[in-house]
Amino acid sequence: MPVAQISGTLFIFLIMRLKFFFIVFIPLLILVLGFSWFNAGGRAGYTGSPGEITCAGCHGQYPLNSGIGMMQIETNLPNHQYAPGHTYQINVKIKHVGKSLFGFGLESLDTSNSSVGAFVVTDPVRTHVVNALNGRPNMTHKANGGASVDSALFSFDWTAPLSDVGDVTFYFSGNAADGNGSTSGDYIYAGSYSVSYSENASNPVLQQPISKFTVYTNANRQITVNYGLNQSSNVSIALLTTHGQWMYHMSSVLKEAGNHILSIPEIPLQSGVYIMYLMADRQIISKKFLWTN
């Protein structure tokens, strides 16, 4: 066979192999990597800070901050000031009635738009730290970390720089989504919050979220839990036997500050001592009570 014919046959063979590679392998690779990336949680670098866009860059059906909901951050920084090396709690709250999946991204920058301070994950089920392509660390949600009806609360810590870096601004953007798997039907909220340095800034006051907690029963065989909150908190309630058997559980749900009453539906309990647990963010309180048939 002439050399030219062999070269032509080899060329056609290579072209067919490359065609198979691009048609079959590359889309499969994108699908696998894309699926893993999507399920990893929030995307970093969409906080609306200088040089960045917000989540509306993808979820753009509605104008930014145009929905009926809201997004805000709450901190225990005294007088909006930070002291060097101190650690503060930050709560990001997103609320939009009718939505069932929430997410956010937040970063902290100095006046030169460099990242300052350090984020500390305190709720690994809902949040994690992801570096954006520009190198800025972002605190953001995990996949399904914001699955909640009407509102969600994300809590984490921020450790201030060890020296005076001037004013620090927290830029944040959040998504109130309908969970339909697409970018349509979602509302995006964004904002910023600035704090200043103070050599004389006091230590942060860590207020416990639970202000009161009582459990009582009545003649109708109903158990009622009465509790109060000093601040918005993710609350869950569990009823266990003294041997650790679960008898009732209310999954975590965001509750506003104030008094709350929960009536537990009738459940088959044997006479004896039971333990009711109330969990609000990082605080856990238990109460023992006697049940008689």
Steps between C-alpha positions, in 0.01 A plus 500: 500500500648841412619720785256776400205259528617376841534858624153583370348197672676586827380859474138389456537259793633775727221736394238237588661438838506872577138530391405222740699671777326835459151360441493236774776547757505879542121539559515210745788662685316832514188326626688322781702802605201729466285273712765485773556876489128575512446279804794654683288802595529872440731661247771732631564839344139616459465726804460831318831627638729721284592302191225242552141459394222356717307175475276687254769435242348152463163534672396808306129467436418778748692824574730501803325568833161518327319225691276512805770342713813625671859413584695628797793415724506513878822510701617540856766756407459771765412838348590365155866483603757222503794443730818331370486122506155476656245254364142606432182319406326586174148394406378534143121498474307472173122518499254467213153351560422220257862400431649170615874515424741772605868566442757775552858614455691746719852641512686760708719764332706798611499835321749369242261212424730237649358219711553550873417296805420130499173313475431218746245230419278428800217323314663253256160365394394832349818695422857474378781726376573510126768707328386702199703508177631841609642337814251649746369257764120486506272362766219334308228238532537128449274305268151498656642684801229760450209263445237670716149637456464880464837588660843371596773596746871434445730543799881512511789689663744760373837565663617858463848585368782509754566868432322816390412466130249783502137455407381153403197444281303178481348456154223244466257366245224245550253291305138431590424210268207276421714188475388408149856423389525796262595867530145620434257607771776606742542837673843642579579733788830673575652758730799597710589570862803698617687499829792705627807433711510602862789433733261533791223285354348280767492124482200360311196424711386146425132494583346155520202470265265318744340723763253249649393139461215313671322171432157411633224248440122513541209267557450464124831312475662786315858619547566872462840665465525868584826674415639847441776625271721804542582503129410330173623141520483163331292296744445126527326298772536136595325272751699201627464231763761478774650211301551720194206382287362772273126554544453832317713737294434842348754571226697822508297805400573870524309674780492872571584656835213485751279241668396178330262217589514154346224246559630150434240267350394202711760226486494159671704538817540259788494634855844623599755778479577666166746766386410790272791666317486852360779595257542858380809561288788388726306487827335181628272481804320194635205454735386181670130441560283220631236338278222292655229303320 
